[in-house]
């Protein structure tokens, strides 16, 4: 068998995986695309290992050993990835990647600005805030 056949097939699989990674919005489909890319790499590793063992009489089979390592790594990646996606889906109700940007905490500047605005509004209303001194809190309570 020629080396070109599995190489072309793995290139096509890898290209489909890259397209799925860039074009999909669902986190599970993105994980599937990453798995497709890893399988394309595994196919390439095994094909080149077979080719090297037939041409150079290599008996080490390093490509197949590396493929086993890649399969174990892919299994761990998909397990952790699916756990994260399920956790996000339970808390947010969606697995859409574009909506996951909303899960980030506000920046420190935003939090400080919000606290300053709240303190100013409380000062104008005459109510105590957590940032006031105990004496000011006692005066605001009257």
C-alpha positions as CSV (number, residue, x, y, z in Angstrom):
1,X,0.0,0.0,0.0
2,X,1.3,3.5,-0.8
3,X,1.9,6.0,1.9
4,X,-0.1,8.6,0.0
5,X,-3.5,7.0,0.7
6,X,-3.5,7.2,4.5
7,X,-1.7,10.6,4.4
8,X,-4.3,12.1,2.1
9,X,-7.1,10.6,4.3
10,X,-5.6,11.9,7.5
11,X,-5.1,15.4,5.9
12,X,-8.8,15.4,4.9
13,X,-9.8,14.3,8.4
14,X,-7.6,16.9,10.0
15,X,-9.0,19.6,7.7
16,X,-12.6,18.6,8.6
17,X,-11.6,18.8,12.3
18,X,-10.1,22.3,11.9
19,X,-13.2,23.5,10.1
20,X,-15.4,22.0,12.8
21,X,-13.2,23.7,15.5
22,X,-13.5,27.1,13.8
23,X,-17.1,27.0,12.6
24,X,-19.0,25.3,15.4
25,X,-20.6,27.1,18.3
26,X,-21.6,24.1,20.3
27,X,-19.0,23.0,22.8
28,X,-19.7,19.3,22.3
29,X,-19.2,19.6,18.5
30,X,-15.9,21.5,19.1
31,X,-14.7,18.6,21.3
32,X,-15.7,16.1,18.6
33,X,-13.7,18.2,16.1
34,X,-10.7,18.0,18.3
35,X,-11.1,14.3,18.6
36,X,-11.3,14.0,14.8
37,X,-8.0,15.9,14.5
38,X,-6.4,13.6,17.0
39,X,-7.6,10.6,15.1
40,X,-6.1,12.1,11.9
41,X,-2.8,12.4,13.7
42,X,-3.1,8.8,15.0
43,X,-3.7,7.6,11.4
44,X,-0.6,9.4,10.2
45,X,1.5,8.0,13.0
46,X,0.5,4.4,12.3
47,X,0.8,4.8,8.5
48,X,4.3,6.2,8.8
49,X,5.2,3.5,11.3
50,X,4.2,0.8,8.9
51,X,6.0,2.5,6.1
52,X,9.2,2.9,8.1
53,X,9.0,-0.7,9.4
54,X,8.7,-2.0,5.8
55,X,11.5,0.2,4.3
56,X,14.0,0.4,7.1
57,X,13.2,-2.9,8.8
58,X,12.4,-1.0,12.0
59,X,11.1,-3.3,14.7
60,X,10.7,-0.6,17.4
61,X,7.2,0.5,16.2
62,X,7.5,3.9,17.9
63,X,4.6,5.3,15.9
64,X,2.2,2.7,17.3
65,X,3.4,3.3,20.8
66,X,2.9,7.1,20.4
67,X,-0.5,6.4,19.0
68,X,-1.4,4.5,22.2
69,X,-0.2,7.5,24.3
70,X,-2.3,9.9,22.1
71,X,-5.4,7.7,22.5
72,X,-5.0,7.8,26.3
73,X,-4.5,11.5,26.2
74,X,-7.6,12.0,24.1
75,X,-9.6,9.9,26.4
76,X,-8.6,12.0,29.4
77,X,-9.2,15.2,27.4
78,X,-12.7,14.2,26.4
79,X,-13.6,13.1,29.9
80,X,-12.6,16.4,31.5
81,X,-14.0,18.4,28.6
82,X,-17.4,16.7,28.8
83,X,-17.5,17.2,32.5
84,X,-16.8,20.9,32.1
85,X,-19.4,21.2,29.3
86,X,-22.0,19.4,31.4
87,X,-21.3,21.7,34.4
88,X,-21.6,24.8,32.3
89,X,-24.8,23.4,30.6
90,X,-26.4,22.8,34.1
91,X,-25.5,26.2,35.4
92,X,-26.2,28.3,32.2
93,X,-28.7,26.1,30.3
94,X,-26.6,26.2,27.1
95,X,-23.4,24.8,25.6
96,X,-23.0,27.7,23.1
97,X,-19.4,28.9,23.1
98,X,-20.3,32.5,22.3
99,X,-22.4,32.7,25.4
100,X,-19.7,31.4,27.7
101,X,-18.0,34.8,27.6
102,X,-20.6,35.9,30.1
103,X,-19.3,33.6,32.7
104,X,-16.2,35.7,33.3
105,X,-16.0,37.8,36.4
106,X,-16.0,41.6,35.9
107,X,-12.6,43.2,35.8
108,X,-11.2,44.8,38.9
109,X,-11.7,48.3,37.4
110,X,-15.4,47.5,36.8
111,X,-15.9,46.2,40.4
112,X,-14.2,49.3,41.9
113,X,-16.2,51.6,39.7
114,X,-19.4,49.9,40.7
115,X,-18.5,50.1,44.4
116,X,-17.7,53.8,44.1
117,X,-21.0,54.4,42.3
118,X,-22.8,52.6,45.1
119,X,-21.0,54.5,47.8
120,X,-21.8,57.8,46.1
121,X,-25.5,56.9,45.7
122,X,-25.7,55.9,49.3
123,X,-23.9,59.1,50.4
124,X,-26.5,61.1,48.5
125,X,-29.4,59.1,50.0
126,X,-27.9,59.4,53.5
127,X,-27.7,55.6,54.1
128,X,-24.7,53.7,55.4
129,X,-22.5,51.6,53.2
130,X,-20.0,48.8,54.1
131,X,-17.2,51.3,53.4
132,X,-18.3,53.9,56.0
133,X,-16.7,54.4,59.4
134,X,-18.7,53.2,62.4
135,X,-19.5,56.8,63.5
136,X,-20.9,57.6,60.0
137,X,-23.0,54.4,60.1
138,X,-24.4,55.5,63.5
139,X,-25.2,58.9,62.1
140,X,-26.9,57.5,59.0
141,X,-29.0,55.2,61.2
142,X,-30.6,58.1,63.0
